[in-house]
Structures are given as structure tokens and as C-alpha cells.
Amino acid sequence: MGRKILFITTDQMRYDALGCNGGNVARTPAIDALAANGINYRRAHNQNVICMPARATIMTGQHVASHGVWMNGVSLPEATPTIAHWLQQHDYRTAILGKAHFEPWLGSGEDFYENRMAAMGETGPHRGFEHMELANHFGMQHSHYDLWLGEHHPDIDARRYRAVTDKGQQNMAANGDTGAVQVWPTDIPKELYHTDWVAQRTMAWLDTLSDDEDWFVWMSFPDPHHPWDPPASEKQRLHWRDVPLPELYPGSAEKAADMLKDKPKHWLGYFDGSLWANLESPRGFKPCDMTADQIREINAYTHIENELIDEACGRVFDYLHTRGWDAQTDIVFTTDHGELQGDYGLLFKGAYHVDSLMRLPLIWRPAPHANIAAAEVSAPVGHVDLAQTFCQIAGIPEPEWVEGAPLPASEPQAQTQQRERVLTEWESEHGPVSLNLQSIYRDQWVCTRYGKSSLYEGTEGELYNLAEDPGSLVNRWDDPACQALKADLVTDLDDNLPAAREPRLPRLAPV
């Protein structure tokens, strides 16, 4: 019998959301305890800053160039081997409860099993998971949670936030105090909200397993991704007027323009609404129109959703203790990507390779009976390392298709592994507007090369010294004193980034 694996993800959670990572607003004692008793990775990056490519990297242990899910709306081919397949082949029971998003959730159920399986009364098997019960942050009427809520609580379901308007546009509706976009506190009992539902369904599936079975369970919370729609009863946890503004919030449109002037033009173009290059925000939304109070309200609801996630995790941890499983269970916690949350005067996410979106909370609490000491690791790691880590935990060989390495359990082990860099990619096409970014983090520098696209010639880029400039405010790309370093980092990027998959996978839906 091996070690059991509980893999927990959130959607769109910043590194600094947690108390163990310096967060001082949301109370996250259950996750903080994981960090205190496990390994907290201080420089974990995703390999893409949006959902589907990031989740495909988690599933495959491959960089985006290799697995080919180059942007949202591109589906990971069903024949692709995944870590769930591999664990299942080595006698692990496998399940995912919550958000999957391996296939476009705005795609047709006729085309994508994830979008029709609930209506068919099925829970898999699919993509290596013998059991899947899905939920999403928007009401889409096709996940297991959607159909369950609609059947048993139709009045509550009717009040949920809808992703798309009747005109087919991304919803910008709001019902909060400030009119902030997609703030939508919902009249729903906490126990019926999708955060609690995901935890409940996780425990229900674990109830079907015997003590001598090995299992890999992915508990995947849809929050704190927008819309910011927690149960209205939870508003009392934190008043938005008491929420501090982000350190990187510029304070005015004029100061934002000054902050963004040395960055490539799509930064300022997004802020002032002159250049829409990003489906990750509603088309009619202009960050320059946001008020400070709107950012406070959005962030208040984000913190509330993070507290609800922490409490749901705590209940599952208590369940593991009750079953007598905690000592033999490894718990890994992370997210797919971050959120701008007012940094630089911006919101949502997009082609911006900064800590707000790239830097991840990543915590591994090894099974206590493995006797692995608690530690903090500052060496760079990434999503690409998770598949091998799960294999190491399970005591099974690694598949030949993975590209990372097992997460180091200590700083000395990271040095032995010669961990120097982590890579992140972006590619997008929205109508005539295309973007291509490739980034390397090494030695506390972030270097982002821009490929040739509709917006850029391929000579532009960003270069930040995070040791001196943790907010990535001073772009050194054209600094004469940094040209040798820049050339070295770009060469290192080229030497370590896999060749892009050919032919390119088709984009089959918006997201």
C-alpha cells in the first residue's frame, strides 16, 4: 500500500492570498497549518497564466509548447496521457471533484464530454479519472453542480451569476454597493454554495473507498475566480471599506499611465480601453473606470471566498483524521494562476508576466509517516513538476512524457537538483489581435521576450530585477547596462523551452 494523495487547487488565487505567504486580510488557518507542517515553495510559477493551459500542464507534466493547449478554448486531446491515467495504471483510485476545465466550458455538449456528462447522468471515466463531478464559478447549466442546484433549489439557481448575457457577451452585471463589475453577493445558503459542495462531494467519494486502497483525489475549487458571488450571508466577515488598497494600486488614472508607460503598449491599452487584446476580461470593461472603492469591494469578496475555501479544506482534513488516513496522506495545495486585483490599476488576468499572475501558492504537506521535515524552498519550481512529484509520492516510475522534476523537499535538495529557472508562456489570438510572450525567471530576474505578432515586431520585451524591484515597475529591457544579462537570459530561455507542438491544436471555443 502506497501513500494517498489529496491534490487541492483553487482558481485564480494570488500567492499573497494566504496568511502563510504574507496575506494579512483573509484568515486561512487550515492551509497555513499545511505550510507550517510541510514545504512552502516561495517561488513557484505557472507555465501559463490562464486556466486551460495551466491545467493541461498539471495534467501532463509538460510545458505548454509540448502539450499544445496554447490558450483557453483549446482542448487537450482526449488521447493525451495524463498523470491520472498513469496513477490509475499503477492501482490508484482516481477522482476529480469541482472544476476541471480541460475542455472549453463555453463549448457545445455535443463536442465536449465535460459539458454533457452531467446531463447524461454520468461521472466518467474520463481522462484517467474514474469519477468526475464537476462545478464551475459561473452558472452554465451543464455541470453536475449546476444540474443538482437547478433540480433541488431552482429558486436559488435562478439567482446565480450567468457568464454570458442574452446577447452572447460576457456579463458585466453587478449588484454590490459600488457597482464593481461582476460583484454579485448571492442569496444562497453557505452549505449550498459550490465551495461547500466540492468539499462535500470529495468526502462522499472518499466514503466509498476502503482503508487499504490508494487514491489520488483532486479537490478543485472554482473560487476565488470571478464573479465575486459568495453567499450574501458571509458579507459580515469583512466590510469592504476596511480593506486596504493593494501596494501596487497607482491611485489615479494619471499615476497608472505613468506606471505603465515603460511597459509594452498592450498594458496601457488594456488600462485605458484603447486596445482589447484579452478575452479574460469582459469586452466592455475598462480598468481606468474603476474606483478605489470598487477595488476594495472586489478584494473584500475575494478574501471572503478564500476564507470559505480554507474552512472547506479544514473539514476535509478533519475527515481524513476521522478515517485514520491523515498519517498516510500527502496533501498538495496550489492554484492555476493569480489575479491582478488592482495591481497597476488592472483587474482579471491576461498577457502580463508579473507576480500577480505568475507566482503561485504551492504547499506540499508530506504524509506524516514519511518523516519529511517542514521547510521553505526559495528555488524556482512550477506546475510542470507536479506530475513527477505525484509519482514519487506513489513510489512508482515516472512516465517518459513528463518534463519537470519531483519537487524538492528542502533547499539543499533543490541545489542538488540544480534548480535555476522556471518558464512561462503566453499565446493568444482574438480577432486580428495576436500576442506571444515567453518568460524565464532566474536569479531573481524575470525576462519576457515578445514574439512577432499583430502588436509587436518581436524585438520588444520586459526585464525586471525582483531583488530590487519586487513590483516589476522598472522595465530594464532597453537599459544599456542590462544588455549582456538580457542576452544570456534569452539564450537560457531558448535552450530550455521545448519546441512548439506541430501542427498547432485548433481553438474550438472562446474559453
MARTOR-745787 format. One record per residue (C-alpha): residue in three letters; residue number from 1; x negated, y negated, z negated. Coordinates in steps of 0.25 Angstrom, whole numbers, plus 5000, padded with zeros to 4 digits. Each point is the difference from the previous one (the first is absolute). Example, Ala and Ser with C-alpha at 12.3 -4.5 7.8 and 13.67 -1.06 7.14 Angstrom:
! MARTOR-745787
('ALA' 1 (4951 5018 4969))
('SER' 2 (4994 4986 5002))
This chain:
! MARTOR-745787
('MET' 1 (5000 5000 5000))
('GLY' 2 (4994 4986 5004))
('ARG' 3 (5004 4986 4995))
('LYS' 4 (5013 4994 5003))
('ILE' 5 (5000 4986 5008))
('LEU' 6 (5010 4989 4997))
('PHE' 7 (4997 4989 5011))
('ILE' 8 (5007 4987 4997))
('THR' 9 (5001 4989 5010))
('THR' 10 (5007 4986 5000))
('ASP' 11 (5003 4992 5012))
('GLN' 12 (4993 4986 5002))
('MET' 13 (4994 4999 4986))
('ARG' 14 (4988 4991 4998))
('TYR' 15 (4987 5004 4992))
('ASP' 16 (5003 4990 4990))
('ALA' 17 (5014 5004 4997))
('LEU' 18 (4996 5009 4989))
('GLY' 19 (4995 4997 4986))
('CYS' 20 (4988 5009 5001))
('ASN' 21 (4996 4992 5013))
('GLY' 22 (5001 4986 4993))
('GLY' 23 (5015 4998 5002))
('ASN' 24 (5006 4992 4989))
('VAL' 25 (5015 4999 5003))
('ALA' 26 (5006 5014 5003))
('ARG' 27 (4999 5009 4988))
('THR' 28 (4994 5014 5006))
('PRO' 29 (4996 5008 4988))
('ALA' 30 (5003 5014 5006))
('ILE' 31 (4991 4997 5012))
('ASP' 32 (4990 4992 4991))
('ALA' 33 (4998 5013 4992))
('LEU' 34 (4997 5008 5012))
('ALA' 35 (4989 4990 5003))
('ALA' 36 (4995 5001 4985))
('ASN' 37 (4999 5015 5001))
('GLY' 38 (4996 5002 5014))
('ILE' 39 (4992 4993 5011))
('ASN' 40 (5003 4986 5005))
('TYR' 41 (4995 4996 5013))
('ARG' 42 (4997 4985 5001))
('ARG' 43 (4997 4999 5015))
('ALA' 44 (5010 5009 5007))
('HIS' 45 (5004 4996 5014))
('ASN' 46 (5011 5005 5009))
('GLN' 47 (4996 5003 5014))
('ASN' 48 (5012 4992 5005))
('VAL' 49 (5008 4989 4993))
('ILE' 50 (5014 5005 5005))
('CYS' 51 (5008 5012 4996))
('MET' 52 (5000 5010 5011))
('PRO' 53 (4985 5000 5004))
('ALA' 54 (4997 5000 4985))
('ARG' 55 (5009 5012 4997))
('ALA' 56 (4994 5007 5012))
('THR' 57 (4986 4999 4995))
('ILE' 58 (5005 5005 4986))
('MET' 59 (5006 5012 5007))
('THR' 60 (4988 5003 5009))
('GLY' 61 (4988 4995 4993))
('GLN' 62 (4996 4993 5013))
('HIS' 63 (4998 4986 5004))
('VAL' 64 (5010 4993 5009))
('ALA' 65 (4992 5001 5012))
('SER' 66 (5000 5015 4999))
('HIS' 67 (5015 5003 4996))
('GLY' 68 (5005 4990 5010))
('VAL' 69 (5011 4993 4992))
('TRP' 70 (4995 4987 5004))
('MET' 71 (5012 4992 4995))
('ASN' 72 (5014 5001 4994))
('GLY' 73 (5010 5007 5009))
('VAL' 74 (4989 5010 5005))
('SER' 75 (5004 5014 4995))
('LEU' 76 (4989 5010 4995))
('PRO' 77 (5002 5011 5010))
('GLU' 78 (5007 5012 4993))
('ALA' 79 (4989 5009 5004))
('THR' 80 (4990 4993 4992))
('PRO' 81 (4994 5008 4989))
('THR' 82 (5002 4993 4986))
('ILE' 83 (4995 5002 4986))
('ALA' 84 (5014 5005 4997))
('HIS' 85 (4998 5011 5010))
('TRP' 86 (4986 5003 4995))
('LEU' 87 (5005 5001 4986))
('GLN' 88 (5012 5009 5003))
('GLN' 89 (4991 5009 5008))
('HIS' 90 (4992 5002 4987))
('ASP' 91 (5012 5004 4992))
('TYR' 92 (5004 4986 4995))
('ARG' 93 (5015 4997 4999))
('THR' 94 (5002 4986 5007))
('ALA' 95 (5010 4989 4999))
('ILE' 96 (5002 4985 5002))
('LEU' 97 (5011 4992 4993))
('GLY' 98 (5002 4986 5004))
('LYS' 99 (4994 4992 5012))
('ALA' 100 (4993 5008 5011))
('HIS' 101 (5000 4991 5012))
('PHE' 102 (4992 5009 5008))
('GLU' 103 (5010 4997 5011))
('PRO' 104 (5007 4986 5004))
('TRP' 105 (5011 4998 4990))
('LEU' 106 (5007 4991 5011))
('GLY' 107 (4999 5011 5010))
('SER' 108 (5012 5009 5004))
('GLY' 109 (5003 5012 4992))
('GLU' 110 (5000 5007 5014))
('ASP' 111 (4985 4997 5001))
('PHE' 112 (4995 5002 4986))
('TYR' 113 (5003 5011 4990))
('GLU' 114 (4998 4991 4988))
('ASN' 115 (5012 4991 5005))
('ARG' 116 (5010 5012 5002))
('MET' 117 (4996 5010 4990))
('ALA' 118 (5009 4995 4988))
('ALA' 119 (5012 4999 5009))
('MET' 120 (4997 5015 5004))
('GLY' 121 (5000 5004 4986))
('GLU' 122 (4985 5004 5001))
('THR' 123 (4988 4997 4991))
('GLY' 124 (4989 5006 5009))
('PRO' 125 (4991 5007 5002))
('HIS' 126 (4993 4989 5008))
('ARG' 127 (4985 4995 5002))
('GLY' 128 (4995 5010 4989))
('PHE' 129 (5010 4997 4990))
('GLU' 130 (5010 5011 4996))
('HIS' 131 (5009 4990 4994))
('MET' 132 (5003 4985 5003))
('GLU' 133 (5010 4991 4994))
('LEU' 134 (4999 4986 5006))
('ALA' 135 (5003 4986 4995))
('ASN' 136 (4996 4986 5006))
('HIS' 137 (5000 4986 4995))
('PHE' 138 (5011 4995 5010))
('GLY' 139 (5014 5006 5001))
('MET' 140 (4998 5007 5014))
('GLN' 141 (5011 5011 4998))
('HIS' 142 (4992 5012 5004))
('SER' 143 (4991 5004 4988))
('HIS' 144 (5004 5010 4989))
('TYR' 145 (5001 4988 4990))
('ASP' 146 (5009 4992 5010))
('LEU' 147 (5010 5011 5002))
('TRP' 148 (5000 5004 4986))
('LEU' 149 (5003 4986 4995))
('GLY' 150 (5010 4998 5011))
('GLU' 151 (5008 5012 4997))
('HIS' 152 (5000 4999 4985))
('HIS' 153 (5000 4985 4998))
('PRO' 154 (5005 4993 5013))
('ASP' 155 (5003 4987 4993))
('ILE' 156 (4985 4999 4995))
('ASP' 157 (4995 5005 5014))
('ALA' 158 (5008 4988 5007))
('ARG' 159 (4992 4990 4991))
('ARG' 160 (4986 5005 5004))
('TYR' 161 (4991 4992 5009))
('ARG' 162 (5000 5003 5014))
('ALA' 163 (4987 5000 5008))
('VAL' 164 (5007 4995 5013))
('THR' 165 (5011 4990 5003))
('ASP' 166 (5012 5003 5009))
('LYS' 167 (4992 4992 5011))
('GLY' 168 (4988 5010 4999))
('GLN' 169 (4991 4990 4993))
('GLN' 170 (4992 5002 4987))
('ASN' 171 (5009 4996 4989))
('MET' 172 (4996 4987 4993))
('ALA' 173 (5012 4999 4990))
('ALA' 174 (4998 4996 4986))
('ASN' 175 (5008 4999 4987))
('GLY' 176 (4990 4996 4990))
('ASP' 177 (4999 4987 4992))
('THR' 178 (4990 4993 5010))
('GLY' 179 (5005 5005 5014))
('ALA' 180 (4987 5008 5001))
('VAL' 181 (5000 5009 5012))
('GLN' 182 (5005 5015 4997))
('VAL' 183 (5002 4997 4985))
('TRP' 184 (5012 5008 4997))
('PRO' 185 (5002 5005 4986))
('THR' 186 (5010 5011 5002))
('ASP' 187 (5012 5004 4991))
('ILE' 188 (4996 5014 4998))
('PRO' 189 (4997 5008 4987))
('LYS' 190 (4986 5002 4998))
('GLU' 191 (5002 5015 5000))
('LEU' 192 (5005 5000 5014))
('TYR' 193 (4989 4991 5006))
('HIS' 194 (4991 5007 5009))
('THR' 195 (4988 4999 4990))
('ASP' 196 (5007 5009 4990))
('TRP' 197 (5006 5009 5011))
('VAL' 198 (4986 5003 5005))
('ALA' 199 (4995 5004 4986))
('GLN' 200 (5013 5008 4997))
('ARG' 201 (4999 5008 5013))
('THR' 202 (4985 5002 4997))
('MET' 203 (5003 5006 4987))
('ALA' 204 (5012 5008 5006))
('TRP' 205 (4991 5007 5010))
('LEU' 206 (4989 5003 4990))
('ASP' 207 (5011 5006 4992))
('THR' 208 (5001 5011 5011))
('LEU' 209 (4986 5004 4998))
('SER' 210 (4994 5010 4991))
('ASP' 211 (4988 4998 4991))
('ASP' 212 (4990 5009 5008))
('GLU' 213 (5003 4992 5013))
('ASP' 214 (4990 4990 5005))
('TRP' 215 (5007 4988 5006))
('PHE' 216 (4997 4987 5008))
('VAL' 217 (5011 4990 4998))
('TRP' 218 (5000 4986 5006))
('MET' 219 (5009 4990 4992))
('SER' 220 (5001 4988 5009))
('PHE' 221 (5007 4988 4995))
('PRO' 222 (5005 4990 5011))
('ASP' 223 (4998 4988 4991))
('PRO' 224 (4995 4989 4998))
('HIS' 225 (5001 4999 5015))
('HIS' 226 (5010 4989 5004))
('PRO' 227 (5012 4998 4999))
('TRP' 228 (4998 4996 4986))
('ASP' 229 (5013 5006 4995))
('PRO' 230 (4999 5006 4986))
('PRO' 231 (5012 5003 4992))
('ALA' 232 (5005 4986 4995))
('SER' 233 (5001 5005 4986))
('GLU' 234 (4985 5000 5000))
('LYS' 235 (4998 4985 5003))
('GLN' 236 (4999 4998 4985))
('ARG' 237 (4987 5007 4999))
('LEU' 238 (4993 4987 5006))
('HIS' 239 (5005 4987 5004))
('TRP' 240 (4995 4995 5013))
('ARG' 241 (4997 4986 4994))
('ASP' 242 (4990 5006 4991))
('VAL' 243 (4992 5007 5011))
('PRO' 244 (4986 4993 5003))
('LEU' 245 (4997 4997 5014))
('PRO' 246 (4989 5008 5007))
('GLU' 247 (4986 4995 4999))
('LEU' 248 (4999 5000 5015))
('TYR' 249 (5013 4992 5002))
('PRO' 250 (4996 4987 5006))
('GLY' 251 (5011 4991 4994))
('SER' 252 (5004 4992 5013))
('ALA' 253 (5001 5002 5015))
('GLU' 254 (4988 4990 5001))
('LYS' 255 (4992 5008 4991))
('ALA' 256 (5004 5013 5007))
('ALA' 257 (4996 4995 5013))
('ASP' 258 (4986 4996 4994))
('MET' 259 (4999 5013 4994))
('LEU' 260 (5002 5007 5013))
('LYS' 261 (4993 4991 5010))
('ASP' 262 (4987 5009 5001))
('LYS' 263 (5008 5013 5002))
('PRO' 264 (5004 5005 5013))
('LYS' 265 (5012 4993 5006))
('HIS' 266 (5011 5010 4997))
('TRP' 267 (4998 4997 4985))
('LEU' 268 (5005 4986 5002))
('GLY' 269 (5009 5004 5011))
('TYR' 270 (5008 5009 4990))
('PHE' 271 (5000 4990 4989))
('ASP' 272 (5006 4988 5009))
('GLY' 273 (5009 5009 5009))
('SER' 274 (4993 4996 5012))
('LEU' 275 (4995 5015 5003))
('TRP' 276 (5008 5012 4998))
('ALA' 277 (4990 5012 5001))
('ASN' 278 (5006 5009 4989))
('LEU' 279 (5012 5008 4999))
('GLU' 280 (4997 5002 4985))
('SER' 281 (5008 4988 4997))
('PRO' 282 (5014 4995 5005))
('ARG' 283 (4998 4992 5013))
('GLY' 284 (5008 4988 4994))
('PHE' 285 (4991 4999 4988))
('LYS' 286 (4990 4989 4999))
('PRO' 287 (4991 5001 4987))
('CYS' 288 (4998 4984 5001))
('ASP' 289 (5014 4999 4996))
('MET' 290 (4998 5008 4987))
('THR' 291 (5001 4992 4987))
('ALA' 292 (4992 5003 4988))
('ASP' 293 (5012 5004 4992))
('GLN' 294 (5004 5010 5011))
('ILE' 295 (4986 5007 4999))
('ARG' 296 (5002 5000 4985))
('GLU' 297 (5014 5007 5002))
('ILE' 298 (4994 5010 5010))
('ASN' 299 (4989 5004 4991))
('ALA' 300 (5009 5001 4988))
('TYR' 301 (5008 5010 5007))
('THR' 302 (4987 5007 5005))
('HIS' 303 (4995 5001 4985))
('ILE' 304 (5014 5006 4996))
('GLU' 305 (5000 5010 5010))
('ASN' 306 (4986 5004 4996))
('GLU' 307 (5004 5002 4986))
('LEU' 308 (5012 5009 5004))
('ILE' 309 (4990 5008 5008))
('ASP' 310 (4991 5001 4988))
('GLU' 311 (5011 5005 4991))
('ALA' 312 (5005 5010 5010))
('CYS' 313 (4985 5005 5001))
('GLY' 314 (5000 5001 4984))
('ARG' 315 (5013 5009 5001))
('VAL' 316 (4993 5010 5010))
('PHE' 317 (4988 5000 4991))
('ASP' 318 (5008 5003 4988))
('TYR' 319 (5007 5011 5008))
('LEU' 320 (4986 5006 5003))
('HIS' 321 (4997 5001 4985))
('THR' 322 (5013 5006 4997))
('ARG' 323 (4998 5011 5011))
('GLY' 324 (4986 5002 4994))
('TRP' 325 (4993 4996 5013))
('ASP' 326 (4993 4988 4997))
('ALA' 327 (4987 5006 4997))
('GLN' 328 (4999 5007 5013))
('THR' 329 (5006 4989 5009))
('ASP' 330 (4991 4989 5007))
('ILE' 331 (5008 4987 5002))
('VAL' 332 (4995 4991 5012))
('PHE' 333 (5007 4986 5001))
('THR' 334 (4998 4990 5011))
('THR' 335 (5008 4992 5010))
('ASP' 336 (5000 4998 5015))
('HIS' 337 (4997 4986 5001))
('GLY' 338 (5001 4987 4993))
('GLU' 339 (5008 4987 5001))
('LEU' 340 (4996 4985 5002))
('GLN' 341 (5010 4996 4989))
('GLY' 342 (4997 4985 5003))
('ASP' 343 (4985 5001 5002))
('TYR' 344 (4996 4990 5010))
('GLY' 345 (5014 4995 5000))
('LEU' 346 (5004 5013 5007))
('LEU' 347 (5010 5012 4998))
('PHE' 348 (5002 5014 5004))
('LYS' 349 (4988 5006 5008))
('GLY' 350 (4993 5001 5013))
('ALA' 351 (4987 4998 5007))
('TYR' 352 (4993 4995 4988))
('HIS' 353 (4988 5008 4995))
('VAL' 354 (4999 4994 4986))
('ASP' 355 (5001 5006 4986))
('SER' 356 (5015 4996 4999))
('LEU' 357 (5003 5011 5011))
('MET' 358 (4987 5009 5001))
('ARG' 359 (4996 5002 4985))
('LEU' 360 (5008 5011 4993))
('PRO' 361 (5003 5005 4987))
('LEU' 362 (4995 5014 5000))
('ILE' 363 (4999 5009 4987))
('TRP' 364 (4997 5014 4998))
('ARG' 365 (5003 5007 4987))
('PRO' 366 (4994 5014 5001))
('ALA' 367 (5007 5011 4993))
('PRO' 368 (4995 4999 4985))
('HIS' 369 (4996 5015 5000))
('ALA' 370 (4990 4996 5012))
('ASN' 371 (4992 4992 4989))
('ILE' 372 (4996 4989 5010))
('ALA' 373 (4997 4987 4992))
('ALA' 374 (5007 4987 5002))
('ALA' 375 (4993 4990 5009))
('GLU' 376 (5000 4988 5008))
('VAL' 377 (4994 5001 5014))
('SER' 378 (4997 4987 5008))
('ALA' 379 (4994 5007 5012))
('PRO' 380 (5009 4999 5013))
('VAL' 381 (5011 5011 5002))
('GLY' 382 (5012 5001 5008))
('HIS' 383 (5013 5007 5004))
('VAL' 384 (4991 5008 5009))
('ASP' 385 (4994 5007 4988))
('LEU' 386 (5013 5005 4994))
('ALA' 387 (5002 5013 5008))
('GLN' 388 (4986 5005 4997))
('THR' 389 (5003 4996 4985))
('PHE' 390 (5013 5009 5000))
('CYS' 391 (4992 5012 5006))
('GLN' 392 (4989 4998 4989))
('ILE' 393 (5011 5000 4989))
('ALA' 394 (5006 5012 5006))
('GLY' 395 (4987 5007 5001))
('ILE' 396 (5002 5003 5015))
('PRO' 397 (4991 4997 5012))
('GLU' 398 (5002 4987 5008))
('PRO' 399 (5006 5001 5014))
('GLU' 400 (4991 4997 5011))
('TRP' 401 (5008 4988 5005))
('VAL' 402 (4998 4991 4987))
('GLU' 403 (4991 4988 5001))
('GLY' 404 (4998 4995 4986))
('ALA' 405 (4994 5006 4987))
('PRO' 406 (5005 5004 4987))
('LEU' 407 (5002 4988 4990))
('PRO' 408 (4988 4999 4991))
('ALA' 409 (5003 5002 4985))
('SER' 410 (4990 4990 4996))
('GLU' 411 (4990 4989 5005))
('PRO' 412 (4988 5010 5000))
('GLN' 413 (5008 5009 5008))
('ALA' 414 (5004 4989 5010))
('GLN' 415 (4985 4997 5001))
('THR' 416 (4997 5014 5003))
('GLN' 417 (5010 5000 5011))
('GLN' 418 (4994 4988 5005))
('ARG' 419 (5012 4992 5001))
('GLU' 420 (4997 4987 5007))
('ARG' 421 (5012 4996 5008))
('VAL' 422 (5015 5001 5003))
('LEU' 423 (5007 4996 5013))
('THR' 424 (5014 4994 5003))
('GLU' 425 (5006 4999 5014))
('TRP' 426 (5012 4992 5006))
('GLU' 427 (5006 5000 5014))
('SER' 428 (5014 4994 5004))
('GLU' 429 (5008 4996 5012))
('HIS' 430 (5012 4992 4998))
('GLY' 431 (5005 4996 5014))
('PRO' 432 (4989 4992 5007))
('VAL' 433 (4992 4998 4987))
('SER' 434 (4989 5011 4996))
('LEU' 435 (4990 5000 4989))
('ASN' 436 (4988 5009 4997))
('LEU' 437 (4992 5000 4987))
('GLN' 438 (4990 5009 4994))
('SER' 439 (4994 4998 4987))
('ILE' 440 (4988 5005 4991))
('TYR' 441 (4998 4998 4985))
('ARG' 442 (4986 5002 4996))
('ASP' 443 (4991 4994 4989))
('GLN' 444 (5012 4991 4996))
('TRP' 445 (5001 4994 5014))
('VAL' 446 (5012 5001 5009))
('CYS' 447 (4997 4999 5014))
('THR' 448 (5012 5000 5010))
('ARG' 449 (4998 5001 5015))
('TYR' 450 (5011 4995 5009))
('GLY' 451 (5001 5008 5013))
('LYS' 452 (5005 4994 5013))
('SER' 453 (5015 4998 5000))
('SER' 454 (5010 4990 5005))
('LEU' 455 (4996 4990 4989))
('TYR' 456 (4985 5002 4999))
('GLU' 457 (4988 5002 5009))
('GLY' 458 (4993 5010 4992))
('THR' 459 (4989 4991 4994))
('GLU' 460 (5008 4995 4988))
('GLY' 461 (5000 5006 4986))
('GLU' 462 (5000 4998 4985))
('LEU' 463 (4988 5002 4990))
('TYR' 464 (5002 4998 4985))
('ASN' 465 (4990 5002 4989))
('LEU' 466 (5010 5005 4989))
('ALA' 467 (4989 4999 4989))
('GLU' 468 (5000 4985 5002))
('ASP' 469 (5014 4998 5006))
('PRO' 470 (5010 5011 4995))
('GLY' 471 (5011 4993 5006))
('SER' 472 (4995 5001 5014))
('LEU' 473 (5001 4985 5002))
('VAL' 474 (4986 4996 5007))
('ASN' 475 (4999 5007 5014))
('ARG' 476 (4985 5002 5003))
('TRP' 477 (5002 5006 5013))
('ASP' 478 (4994 4988 5007))
('ASP' 479 (4990 4997 4989))
('PRO' 480 (4986 5000 5006))
('ALA' 481 (4994 5005 4987))
('CYS' 482 (5009 5013 5001))
('GLN' 483 (4998 5004 5015))
('ALA' 484 (4990 5011 4997))
('LEU' 485 (5009 5006 4989))
('LYS' 486 (5012 4999 5009))
('ALA' 487 (4993 5007 5011))
('ASP' 488 (4996 5011 4990))
('LEU' 489 (5014 5002 4995))
('VAL' 490 (5006 5000 5014))
('THR' 491 (4989 5011 5004))
('ASP' 492 (5004 5008 4987))
('LEU' 493 (5015 4999 5004))
('ASP' 494 (4997 5005 5014))
('ASP' 495 (4991 5011 4994))
('ASN' 496 (5011 5005 4991))
('LEU' 497 (5013 4998 5006))
('PRO' 498 (5005 5012 5008))
('ALA' 499 (5004 4998 5015))
('ALA' 500 (5014 4997 5002))
('ARG' 501 (5010 5011 5004))
('GLU' 502 (5003 5002 5014))
('PRO' 503 (5010 4999 5006))
('ARG' 504 (5006 4990 4991))
('LEU' 505 (5012 5004 4993))
('PRO' 506 (5013 4993 5004))
('ARG' 507 (5007 4990 4991))
('LEU' 508 (5015 5006 5000))
('ALA' 509 (5007 4990 4990))
('PRO' 510 (4998 4987 4994))
('VAL' 511 (4996 5005 4986))
